[in-house]
C-alpha cells in the first residue's frame, strides 16, 4: 500500500530550454542540461512490499522521516531510520518501499542530465551546485535532529511554486532545488569536518564498513561512492589493510555471528538475516568457509 504526494515534472534547465527565463546555471558541464523528473514530497508505504530492486538513468535524493525498517540497495538490505539520507547514482539498483512489516515515510527528489553516458558521483553533483568540497563523503548518512527540524520548511519551498507555469514559478522552484542541494551538502560537509583531517577516502570506506558491515552497499557501489573504480579500491584497500574490502566485510560479519551464536538464543536464520545474508544456507556456507566449522558448533 502506498500513498504519495508526487509531482511528475520533466522540466529541463539549460541553454535554449523553455525560453529565455530558464536558469542556465542549472546546467552541469559534463552532463548538459539539468532535468528535474519528479518530486515525492510525501511518500508513505506499508510493508512488506513486493516491489523489486531496479535501476534507471536518474539520481535520487531520499530522506526518510519515519523508517524503522529496511530497503534494498545494490543487492543488500539497508536498515532505515529517521534522518537517513540516501543519494543514489544511476548505476545503483534500489527499492525504497519497506521490506519488513511497518510503515515508512520518505521524501525524494529525482533528476538527471541530458547526457548520462558518464554520470558523475552524486557527491560531485552536489559540489558542482554548492561549491562545497565533498571529496571522501559517502552518499548515505544520518541527518541530525536539528537538521530534520528544518526539513518541513525546505519541502514547503519546493511545493509552493508547483506546478511551475511561468518564469517566476520556475525561478522559485530552481531556488528551492538549490536550497535542498545546499542543505544536504552542508550536512555532509559537517560530517567530513568531524573526521580526522588526514583520513583518506579509503580510510573513510574502512570506517563505513566497520559501522555498516551488515547493511551497507556492495563493494562496487562503495568504490563508486568514494570516486574510484572497484579494481582501484580493492588494490588500495589491500595495500592499506592487508585484506580485500570484501573479505574484510565478510570477516566482520562472521565475527558478529560468532558473538551472537555464543551469547544469544537467536535462530540461525535470524542471525543470517540480521547480518545481511539472504538466507541461512548462504550464511552457513560463508561461515564454514571462514571458520572451518558449522554455525551450530559455536552454540554453548
C-alpha positions as CSV (number, residue, x, y, z in Angstrom):
1,X,0.0,0.0,0.0
2,X,1.4,3.4,-1.0
3,X,0.2,6.9,-0.5
4,X,2.1,9.5,-2.5
5,X,2.3,13.3,-2.9
6,X,4.2,13.1,-6.3
7,X,4.8,15.8,-8.8
8,X,6.0,14.5,-12.2
9,X,8.0,17.4,-13.6
10,X,10.2,16.6,-16.6
11,X,11.5,20.1,-16.6
12,X,14.8,20.8,-18.3
13,X,17.1,23.6,-17.2
14,X,19.8,24.6,-19.6
15,X,20.8,26.8,-22.5
16,X,18.0,27.1,-25.0
17,X,15.4,25.2,-23.0
18,X,11.9,26.5,-22.1
19,X,12.6,30.1,-23.2
20,X,15.0,32.8,-22.1
21,X,13.8,32.5,-18.4
22,X,15.3,29.0,-18.0
23,X,18.1,29.3,-15.3
24,X,21.2,28.3,-17.3
25,X,23.2,27.9,-14.1
26,X,21.4,24.6,-13.5
27,X,23.3,23.1,-16.4
28,X,26.1,20.7,-15.5
29,X,29.1,21.0,-17.8
30,X,29.8,17.2,-18.2
31,X,26.2,16.2,-18.5
32,X,24.5,19.2,-20.1
33,X,21.1,20.4,-19.1
34,X,19.6,19.6,-15.7
35,X,16.3,17.6,-16.0
36,X,14.0,17.5,-12.9
37,X,12.0,14.3,-13.3
38,X,9.7,14.3,-10.2
39,X,9.3,15.2,-6.6
40,X,8.0,12.8,-4.0
41,X,7.2,15.3,-1.3
42,X,5.4,12.8,0.8
43,X,5.6,9.1,0.2
44,X,4.0,6.6,2.7
45,X,4.4,2.8,2.2
46,X,3.2,-0.1,4.3
47,X,5.5,-3.1,4.3
48,X,6.3,-5.7,3.4
49,X,6.1,-4.8,-0.3
50,X,6.7,-6.9,-3.3
51,X,8.4,-4.2,-5.3
52,X,11.6,-5.3,-7.0
53,X,15.0,-3.8,-7.0
54,X,15.7,-1.9,-10.1
55,X,17.9,0.9,-11.6
56,X,17.4,3.6,-14.2
57,X,19.3,6.7,-15.5
58,X,18.4,9.1,-12.8
59,X,19.7,10.3,-9.4
60,X,17.6,10.1,-6.3
61,X,18.0,12.1,-3.1
62,X,15.8,10.4,-0.5
63,X,15.3,11.5,3.1
64,X,13.5,9.1,5.5
65,X,11.2,10.6,8.1
66,X,9.5,7.5,9.6
67,X,11.5,4.4,8.7
68,X,12.4,1.8,11.3
69,X,12.6,-0.8,8.5
70,X,14.8,-2.0,5.6
71,X,15.1,-1.2,2.0
72,X,17.2,-2.8,-0.8
73,X,20.2,-1.1,-2.2
74,X,22.7,-2.6,-4.6
75,X,21.7,-6.1,-3.7
76,X,21.9,-5.6,0.0
77,X,19.4,-4.9,2.8
78,X,19.9,-1.5,4.3
79,X,18.4,-0.6,7.7
80,X,16.4,2.6,7.6
81,X,15.7,5.1,10.4
82,X,14.5,8.7,10.9
83,X,17.0,11.1,9.3
84,X,18.6,8.6,7.0
85,X,19.6,10.3,3.7
86,X,20.4,8.2,0.7
87,X,21.7,9.6,-2.6
88,X,21.7,7.1,-5.4
89,X,23.7,7.1,-8.6
90,X,22.2,5.9,-12.0
91,X,24.1,2.7,-11.6
92,X,22.8,1.9,-8.1
93,X,20.0,-0.7,-8.0
94,X,17.4,0.1,-5.4
95,X,14.0,-0.5,-4.0
96,X,12.8,2.1,-1.5
97,X,9.5,0.6,-0.3
98,X,9.9,-1.2,3.1
99,X,10.8,-4.9,3.0
100,X,9.5,-5.7,6.6
101,X,6.1,-5.1,8.1
102,X,5.6,-1.5,9.2
103,X,5.2,2.0,7.7
104,X,7.9,4.2,6.2
105,X,7.6,7.9,5.2
106,X,10.2,9.5,3.0
107,X,10.7,12.5,0.7
108,X,12.6,12.2,-2.6
109,X,13.9,14.4,-5.5
110,X,14.7,12.7,-8.8
111,X,16.7,14.3,-11.5
112,X,19.0,13.5,-14.4
113,X,21.1,15.2,-17.0
114,X,20.7,15.3,-20.8
115,X,23.9,13.3,-21.3
116,X,24.1,10.3,-19.0
117,X,27.0,8.5,-20.7
118,X,29.4,9.0,-17.8
119,X,27.3,10.3,-14.8
120,X,29.5,11.7,-12.0
121,X,29.1,10.6,-8.4
122,X,26.2,12.2,-6.6
123,X,28.5,14.0,-4.2
124,X,30.3,15.5,-7.2
125,X,27.0,16.8,-8.5
126,X,26.3,18.5,-5.1
127,X,29.8,20.0,-5.1
128,X,29.1,21.5,-8.6
129,X,25.9,23.2,-7.5
130,X,27.0,24.3,-4.0
131,X,30.8,24.8,-4.2
132,X,31.2,22.6,-1.0
133,X,34.1,20.2,-1.3
134,X,32.6,16.7,-0.6
135,X,35.6,14.6,-1.6
136,X,35.6,11.5,0.6
137,X,32.0,11.8,1.6
138,X,29.7,8.8,1.4
139,X,26.2,9.3,0.0
140,X,24.5,7.5,2.9
141,X,24.4,9.3,6.2
142,X,22.1,10.4,9.0
143,X,20.8,13.9,9.4
144,X,20.9,15.2,13.0
145,X,17.5,16.0,14.6
146,X,18.3,19.8,14.3
147,X,18.5,19.3,10.5
148,X,15.3,17.3,10.4
149,X,13.5,20.1,12.1
150,X,14.5,22.3,9.1
151,X,13.1,19.8,6.6
152,X,9.4,20.9,6.6
153,X,10.5,24.4,5.5
154,X,12.5,23.0,2.6
155,X,9.7,20.8,1.5
156,X,7.3,23.8,1.7
157,X,9.6,25.8,-0.5
158,X,9.6,23.0,-3.1
159,X,5.9,22.7,-3.0
160,X,4.9,26.4,-3.2
161,X,5.8,27.1,-6.8
162,X,4.2,23.8,-8.1
163,X,3.2,23.4,-10.8
164,X,5.6,25.9,-12.5
165,X,3.6,27.8,-15.1
166,X,5.6,30.9,-15.6
167,X,9.1,32.4,-15.3
168,X,8.7,33.4,-11.6
169,X,7.4,30.0,-10.5
170,X,10.3,28.2,-12.4
171,X,12.8,30.6,-10.8
172,X,11.4,29.8,-7.3
173,X,11.5,26.1,-8.0
174,X,15.1,26.4,-9.2
175,X,15.9,28.3,-6.0
176,X,14.2,25.6,-3.9
177,X,16.1,22.8,-5.6
178,X,19.4,24.5,-4.9
179,X,18.3,25.1,-1.3
180,X,17.8,21.3,-0.9
181,X,21.2,20.6,-2.5
182,X,22.8,23.1,-0.2
183,X,21.0,21.6,2.9
184,X,22.3,18.1,2.1
185,X,25.8,19.3,1.2
186,X,26.1,21.2,4.4
187,X,25.2,18.2,6.5
188,X,27.6,16.0,4.5
189,X,30.3,18.6,4.9
190,X,29.7,18.8,8.7
191,X,30.3,15.0,8.9
192,X,33.5,15.4,6.9
193,X,34.7,18.2,9.3
194,X,34.3,15.9,12.3
195,X,36.6,13.3,10.8
196,X,40.3,13.3,11.5
197,X,41.7,15.7,8.9
198,X,44.2,13.2,7.4
199,X,41.7,10.4,6.8
200,X,41.7,9.4,3.2
201,X,38.7,8.1,1.2
202,X,40.0,4.6,1.7
203,X,40.1,5.1,5.4
204,X,36.6,6.6,5.3
205,X,35.4,3.5,3.4
206,X,37.1,1.3,6.0
207,X,35.3,3.1,8.8
208,X,32.0,2.8,6.9
209,X,32.4,-1.0,6.6
210,X,33.1,-1.1,10.3
211,X,29.8,0.6,11.0
212,X,27.7,-0.9,8.2
213,X,29.0,-4.4,7.5
214,X,25.6,-5.9,8.0
215,X,23.6,-3.5,5.9
216,X,25.9,-1.5,3.7
217,X,26.2,-1.3,-0.1
218,X,28.0,-3.7,-2.3
219,X,31.8,-3.3,-2.6
220,X,31.4,-2.0,-6.1
221,X,28.9,0.6,-5.0
222,X,31.2,1.7,-2.1
223,X,34.0,2.1,-4.6
224,X,31.9,4.3,-6.7
225,X,30.8,6.3,-3.7
226,X,34.3,7.4,-3.0
227,X,35.0,8.1,-6.6
228,X,37.3,5.2,-7.7
229,X,36.9,2.0,-9.7
230,X,36.3,-1.3,-7.9
231,X,39.7,-2.5,-9.0
232,X,41.5,0.6,-7.6
233,X,39.5,0.4,-4.4
234,X,40.4,-3.3,-4.0
235,X,44.2,-2.6,-4.5
236,X,44.3,0.5,-2.3
237,X,42.3,-1.2,0.5
238,X,44.5,-4.3,0.4
239,X,47.7,-2.2,0.4
240,X,46.4,-0.3,3.4
241,X,44.9,-3.1,5.5
242,X,46.3,-6.3,4.1
243,X,43.0,-7.8,3.1
244,X,40.4,-7.1,0.3
245,X,37.4,-5.0,1.2
246,X,35.0,-7.9,0.5
247,X,36.9,-10.3,2.8
248,X,37.2,-7.6,5.5
249,X,33.4,-7.1,5.5
250,X,32.8,-10.9,5.5
251,X,35.1,-11.3,8.5
252,X,33.3,-8.6,10.4
253,X,30.0,-10.4,9.7
254,X,31.4,-13.8,10.8
255,X,32.9,-12.3,14.0
256,X,29.5,-10.8,14.8
257,X,27.8,-14.1,14.0
258,X,30.2,-16.0,16.4
259,X,29.3,-13.5,19.1
260,X,25.6,-13.9,18.5
261,X,25.8,-17.7,18.4
262,X,27.7,-17.8,21.7
263,X,25.7,-15.1,23.6
264,X,22.2,-15.2,22.3
265,X,19.3,-17.6,21.6
266,X,18.6,-16.3,18.1
267,X,17.8,-18.8,15.4
268,X,20.4,-19.4,12.7
269,X,18.1,-17.9,10.1
270,X,17.5,-14.8,12.2
271,X,21.3,-14.3,12.6
272,X,21.8,-14.7,8.9
273,X,19.1,-12.1,8.2
274,X,20.4,-9.6,10.7
275,X,23.9,-9.8,9.2
276,X,22.8,-9.2,5.7
277,X,22.7,-12.7,4.3
278,X,19.7,-13.6,2.0
279,X,19.1,-17.0,3.7
280,X,20.6,-19.4,6.3
281,X,22.1,-21.6,3.6
282,X,24.3,-18.8,2.2
283,X,25.2,-17.8,5.7
284,X,26.2,-21.3,6.7
285,X,28.4,-21.7,3.6
286,X,30.2,-18.4,4.3
287,X,30.6,-19.2,8.0
288,X,32.1,-22.6,7.2
289,X,34.4,-21.1,4.6
290,X,35.8,-18.6,7.2
291,X,35.9,-20.8,10.3
292,X,36.0,-24.3,9.0
293,X,33.1,-25.2,11.3
294,X,29.3,-25.2,11.1
295,X,27.5,-22.3,12.9
296,X,25.8,-24.7,15.3
297,X,29.2,-25.9,16.6
298,X,29.5,-22.5,18.3
299,X,26.4,-22.9,20.4
300,X,27.1,-23.4,24.1
